[in-house]
Each structure stands twice: as C-alpha cells, then as structure tokens.
Amino acid sequence: MPFKNNNITIFSHLLIWLVLFSIPYMLSYGQSQEINRILIHFWIPLGFYAIIFYVNYFILIDNYMFSKKTILFIGLNLFLIALFIFLKEHIETNYFQEISRNSPNEINKVGPPIKMIIYVQILSYMAPILFSIALKTTQRWRKIEVERKEADNFKLESEIQHLRYQLQPHFFFNSLNNIYSLIDISPEQAKSSVHSLSKLMRYMLYETNVEQIFLSKEIDFMKKYIDLMKLRLTENTKINYSFPDRETGIKIAPLLFISLIENAFKHGVSANNESTINILMTVAEKKLFFKIENNNFPKQTDDKSGSGIGLQNLEKRLLLLYPNKHLLKTEIKDGKYSTRLQIEF
C-alpha cells in the first residue's frame, strides 16, 4: 500500500508539472522565440511556479489552510504572486528590455494593455497554488481514509477477540458441569474427562489465537469434544456424525461450530427418553454446509446452563467475519431442533 501511494504521488507531481510546463508556452504562443524571450516568458515564470507550488505544498497548506487560518493563507499567497510579478517585470525591464527593443519583430508592434498582462499573470500564478491544494487535499483525504479503515479493522479485531475470549469460559463452564455429573457415577470416567478437557482447552488457548485455521483441525477438535460428551451419555442417546475425510485445504475462523454442538448436547439429551444427535458437514464449490439436528428437550426456567450465550456469540461472529457470506437458520419441527449453517469462501 505505501509503495502504491508513492507511485500515485510521483505520477501526480509529473502530471502537474507537465501542465505547468506548458502554461508559459501557451501564454507566449505566436510570439517570437528568441532565446531572451524564451527565458523571460518561459524559464523564469516556471521557476516562480515551482517556488509557489512547493512553498504551498510543504509549508502554507499544512500550517495555514488545514489549520483554518484561511485569511492568512490567502494573504501570503497574494504576497507571493505580487512579489513574483514585480520580480519578473523588474528582470525584464533591467536585463531584457534593450534586446527586446532591437528585435525586428518588435518594431512598431503595440503590446497588450498593462492591466491585461497583470491579470493574465495573476491567473497563471494561481495555477500552481490550485494544483498544490488539490494534490495536498487528495493526499490528506487518502491518509484519513486509510486511518479510518485501520481504526475500523482494529475495532473489528478487538470485538472478534472479545467474543472469542467470551466463548472460552462459557465452553469451560459447560464442560465442567458435564464432568461434575460423572464424579459420583464414574470417578474413572471423570478423571478421563478432565484429561480430555485439558487437551481441548490447550487447543482453544494456544492454537485458535489466529484469524483462520485449517478446517481439518476444527474437525479434529469437534470429534474430541463429541467423544468427551459421550462419556456421560447412556445407551438411550445415539450420536451420528459425518465430516469431510480428506484434507480440503480450506481455512476458516476457529471455534465457529462448537457452540452448535454444545447446544445439541445441552438441549437434545434426556436421561429418561431416547434421543438422537445427527451432525453433518460437507464442503462443495467454495461453500461449507453444516447441519445439526437433535431432539428438543427444553430446559427448565431455573436452569442457567443453557443461557444462549454460545448461539448469540456465534451470530455476532458470523456477522463480523462473514458479512453477506453466511446463512444461519434454526427450526423446531416434529419435536426436532435443527440448525443449518452455510458459509461461502
């Protein structure tokens, strides 16, 4: 980006100087082109244009125009224009007048009125000022736009990071609840669950602190979580899942699906009734399809374990990470709760 901006700035300067370079030629079009006339009507004004342009570019615009000192900015430029008009006339009168008089093309030739000459010169000296203002304003607008985008990106990253950190204690809390229920029933399974949970938390803390991660790692994480949850389930609950077997090479934002799987175990499992959880993920044509379906066993109103933080977190993250590139739909039908998530890459 800085290299591109530098190229634009250089090109802008070249374009401006091409125009300024042609102004003296246009103003002296049709006149004799002796060396003295080229010098007084071309090179000397061009030097004055350069001084006006860069005095404005490096000093006056930043210190006065952008600082809301407009009257002082205009006054200083009027002073510069008057100074250079005076200098040009002084140089022409004292150093080039005799040569001009002896030129055969100038004999008996009536020049334009002095007021018109001064008016044309004022307009010509305003050109580098206007070009300098235009270039400097464009650069300032571009800088402000870049800073705004950087601020927006920083805010976005901060919000995503906050949501990610919010997810971790939520996940940990729910997993501990499941392990707690195993302590009296099966201490050995509870020990094994703690060990499995430590591996999952290590993944969440140290491997997901990136913008994107390979889908295969997320799938491995979800499988380990499902195996952990199976430890406390009875034979009344059946878990069916299908994930892509081959390495797809696809990268995705980490921890997008775990909240949906957590919800399925929290709301789709009953200790007394038969229940089923079906999980399906497919990838095709730069689109990922994820569907999870489970029996719907609503929690009691005083049960806070299913407070909905995970799903709200997921919705916010999807809006930030995949704007206009995702579809999340939930449905309750025939005692089944299903969630469909589609993401485009």
C-alpha positions in Angstrom: 0.0 0.0 0.0 2.8 2.6 0.8 4.5 1.7 -2.5 1.3 2.2 -4.4 0.6 5.6 -2.7 4.2 6.7 -3.5 3.6 5.8 -7.2 0.4 7.8 -7.2 2.1 10.8 -5.6 5.0 10.8 -8.1 2.6 10.4 -11.0 0.5 13.4 -9.7 3.6 15.6 -9.5 4.7 14.7 -13.0 1.2 15.4 -14.4 1.0 18.7 -12.6 4.4 19.8 -13.9 3.5 18.8 -17.4 0.6 21.3 -17.2 2.7 24.0 -15.5 5.5 23.5 -18.0 3.0 24.2 -20.9 1.5 27.4 -19.4 4.3 29.8 -20.4 4.4 28.3 -23.9 0.6 28.8 -24.2 0.8 32.4 -22.9 3.6 33.2 -25.4 2.1 31.4 -28.4 2.5 33.2 -31.6 5.3 35.4 -30.3 9.0 35.4 -31.5 11.0 32.6 -29.9 14.4 34.3 -29.5 16.5 33.0 -26.6 15.8 36.1 -24.5 12.0 35.7 -25.0 12.1 32.0 -24.1 14.0 32.9 -20.9 11.8 35.7 -19.7 8.5 34.2 -20.8 9.2 30.5 -20.0 12.0 29.6 -17.7 11.8 32.4 -15.2 8.0 32.0 -14.7 8.5 28.2 -14.5 11.0 28.7 -11.7 8.5 31.0 -9.9 5.7 28.4 -10.4 8.0 25.8 -8.7 8.6 28.1 -5.7 4.9 28.9 -5.3 3.9 25.2 -5.7 6.3 23.8 -3.2 6.0 26.6 -0.6 2.3 25.9 -0.6 2.8 22.1 -0.7 5.3 21.9 2.2 4.5 24.9 4.3 1.4 27.0 3.7 -1.3 24.4 3.2 -0.5 22.4 6.3 0.3 25.3 8.6 -2.5 27.7 7.5 -5.1 26.3 5.2 -5.6 23.0 7.1 -5.3 24.9 10.4 -8.3 27.1 9.5 -6.1 30.2 9.0 -7.6 30.9 5.6 -7.2 34.7 5.5 -3.6 34.4 6.4 -3.2 31.7 3.8 -4.7 33.8 1.1 -2.7 36.9 2.1 0.6 35.1 2.0 -0.2 33.7 -1.5 -1.2 37.1 -2.7 2.1 38.5 -1.4 4.0 35.7 -3.3 2.1 36.4 -6.5 2.7 40.2 -6.2 6.4 39.6 -5.4 7.0 37.3 -8.4 5.1 39.6 -10.8 7.3 42.5 -9.6 10.4 40.4 -9.9 9.5 39.3 -13.4 8.8 42.9 -14.6 12.0 44.1 -12.9 14.1 41.4 -14.5 12.5 42.0 -17.9 12.9 45.8 -17.7 16.5 45.8 -16.5 18.0 42.9 -18.3 16.0 42.1 -21.4 14.4 45.5 -22.5 17.2 46.5 -24.8 17.3 43.2 -26.6 13.6 43.2 -26.9 13.6 46.7 -28.5 16.2 45.7 -31.1 14.2 42.7 -32.1 12.9 43.3 -35.7 9.7 41.5 -34.8 9.0 44.0 -32.0 9.4 47.2 -34.1 6.2 49.2 -34.4 4.3 46.5 -32.5 1.7 47.6 -30.0 1.6 45.4 -26.9 -1.5 44.4 -24.9 -2.7 46.7 -22.1 -0.7 46.5 -18.9 -3.8 45.6 -16.9 -4.4 42.6 -19.1 -0.8 41.5 -18.7 -1.0 41.7 -14.9 -4.4 39.9 -14.9 -3.1 37.0 -17.1 0.0 36.7 -14.9 -2.1 36.6 -11.7 -4.2 33.8 -13.2 -1.1 31.9 -14.3 0.5 32.1 -10.8 -2.8 30.8 -9.3 -2.5 27.6 -11.2 0.4 26.1 -9.1 -1.5 27.2 -5.9 -4.6 25.4 -7.0 -2.7 22.3 -8.1 -0.8 22.2 -4.8 -4.1 22.5 -2.9 -5.7 19.7 -5.0 -2.8 17.3 -4.6 -2.3 18.0 -0.8 -6.1 17.7 -0.2 -6.2 14.4 -2.1 -3.3 13.0 -0.1 -4.8 14.1 3.2 -8.2 12.6 2.3 -6.4 9.3 1.3 -4.5 9.3 4.6 -7.7 9.9 6.6 -9.4 7.1 4.7 -6.5 4.7 5.4 -6.5 5.7 9.1 -10.3 5.2 9.3 -10.0 1.8 7.8 -7.2 0.8 10.2 -9.3 2.0 13.1 -12.3 0.0 11.8 -10.1 -3.1 11.4 -8.7 -2.6 14.9 -12.2 -2.3 16.3 -13.3 -5.4 14.4 -10.4 -7.4 15.6 -10.9 -6.3 19.1 -14.6 -7.3 19.0 -13.8 -10.7 17.5 -11.1 -11.3 20.1 -13.6 -10.3 22.9 -16.2 -12.8 21.5 -13.5 -15.5 21.3 -12.5 -14.9 24.9 -16.1 -14.9 25.9 -16.6 -18.3 24.3 -13.7 -20.0 26.2 -15.0 -19.6 29.8 -18.5 -20.5 28.5 -17.2 -23.7 26.9 -15.1 -24.5 30.1 -18.1 -23.9 32.4 -20.4 -26.2 30.4 -17.7 -28.9 30.2 -17.1 -28.8 33.9 -20.8 -29.2 34.5 -20.7 -32.4 32.5 -17.7 -33.7 34.3 -19.2 -32.8 37.7 -22.1 -35.1 36.9 -19.7 -38.0 36.4 -17.8 -37.8 39.6 -20.3 -39.8 41.8 -21.4 -42.1 39.0 -18.0 -43.0 37.5 -14.9 -41.4 39.0 -12.6 -43.1 36.5 -14.6 -41.6 33.6 -14.5 -38.2 35.4 -10.7 -38.4 35.5 -10.5 -39.3 31.9 -12.8 -36.4 31.1 -10.6 -33.9 32.9 -7.6 -35.1 30.9 -9.6 -34.8 27.6 -10.9 -31.3 28.6 -7.3 -30.2 29.3 -6.4 -31.1 25.7 -9.4 -29.2 24.3 -8.6 -26.1 26.4 -5.0 -26.3 25.3 -6.2 -26.2 21.7 -8.6 -23.3 22.4 -5.9 -21.2 24.2 -2.9 -21.8 22.1 -4.0 -22.8 18.6 -7.0 -20.7 17.9 -5.5 -17.3 18.5 -5.3 -16.7 14.8 -7.7 -15.3 12.2 -8.1 -18.6 10.4 -7.3 -22.2 11.0 -7.4 -25.3 8.8 -10.8 -26.9 8.8 -9.2 -30.3 9.4 -8.0 -29.0 12.9 -11.5 -27.8 13.7 -13.0 -31.1 12.7 -10.5 -33.0 15.0 -11.4 -30.6 17.8 -15.1 -31.3 17.4 -14.6 -35.0 17.3 -12.7 -34.9 20.6 -15.4 -32.8 22.1 -18.1 -35.3 21.0 -16.0 -38.2 22.4 -15.8 -36.3 25.7 -19.6 -35.7 25.8 -20.2 -39.4 25.1 -18.7 -40.4 28.4 -21.7 -39.2 30.4 -24.4 -40.4 28.0 -26.5 -43.6 28.4 -27.4 -46.1 25.7 -30.6 -44.1 25.2 -28.7 -41.5 23.2 -27.2 -42.1 19.8 -24.6 -39.8 18.2 -24.2 -39.8 14.4 -21.7 -37.5 12.7 -20.1 -37.2 9.4 -17.3 -34.8 8.5 -15.1 -34.5 5.4 -12.5 -37.2 5.4 -9.9 -35.7 3.1 -7.8 -32.6 3.7 -9.7 -29.8 1.9 -7.1 -27.2 2.4 -9.8 -24.8 3.5 -9.2 -22.3 6.3 -11.9 -21.0 8.5 -12.4 -18.8 11.5 -11.8 -21.0 14.6 -14.5 -22.2 17.0 -17.5 -21.5 14.8 -19.3 -24.8 15.2 -18.6 -25.8 18.8 -21.5 -23.7 20.2 -24.0 -25.5 18.0 -22.7 -28.9 19.1 -22.7 -27.8 22.8 -26.4 -26.7 22.4 -27.3 -30.1 20.9 -25.9 -31.9 24.0 -27.5 -29.4 26.4 -31.0 -29.4 24.8 -31.1 -32.7 22.9 -30.3 -35.3 25.5 -32.7 -36.8 28.1 -31.9 -39.1 30.9 -35.2 -40.9 30.5 -36.1 -40.7 26.8 -34.4 -41.9 23.7 -32.6 -39.1 21.9 -30.5 -38.7 18.8 -28.0 -36.1 17.7 -27.1 -36.0 14.0 -24.2 -33.9 12.7 -23.4 -33.4 9.1 -20.7 -31.3 7.4 -20.0 -31.1 3.7 -17.8 -28.9 1.5 -18.6 -28.2 -2.1 -17.8 -25.4 -4.6 -16.3 -23.0 -2.1 -19.2 -23.4 0.3 -19.4 -25.2 3.6 -22.6 -26.7 4.8 -23.1 -27.7 8.4 -26.3 -29.2 9.8 -27.0 -30.5 13.3 -30.3 -32.0 14.4 -31.4 -33.2 17.9 -34.4 -33.9 20.0 -35.9 -30.9 21.6 -36.0 -31.1 25.4 -36.4 -27.5 26.7 -34.6 -26.6 29.8 -36.3 -25.6 33.0 -36.6 -21.8 33.5 -34.3 -22.0 36.6 -31.6 -23.9 34.6 -29.0 -21.4 33.5 -26.6 -23.9 31.8 -28.4 -23.2 28.5 -28.4 -19.4 28.6 -27.9 -19.0 24.9 -24.6 -17.2 25.2 -23.0 -19.5 22.7 -25.5 -19.0 19.9 -25.6 -15.2 20.4 -21.8 -15.2 20.3 -21.9 -17.3 17.0 -24.3 -14.9 15.4 -22.2 -11.9 16.2 -19.0 -13.5 15.0 -20.6 -14.6 11.7 -21.8 -11.0 11.1 -18.3 -9.7 11.7 -16.3 -12.4 9.9 -18.5 -13.4 7.0 -20.8 -10.4 6.2 -23.2 -11.3 3.4 -21.4 -14.7 3.1 -23.2 -16.8 5.6 -26.7 -18.2 6.3 -27.7 -19.4 9.8 -31.2 -20.9 10.2 -32.8 -22.7 13.2 -36.0 -24.6 13.1 -38.2 -26.7 15.5 -40.3 -29.3 13.7 -41.9 -32.6 14.9 -40.0 -32.4 18.2 -36.7 -31.9 16.5 -34.5 -28.9 16.8 -32.3 -28.3 13.7 -29.7 -25.7 12.8 -28.3 -25.1 9.4 -25.2 -23.0 8.7 -23.8 -22.2 5.3 -20.5 -20.3 4.7 -19.1 -19.0 1.4 -15.3 -18.7 1.0 
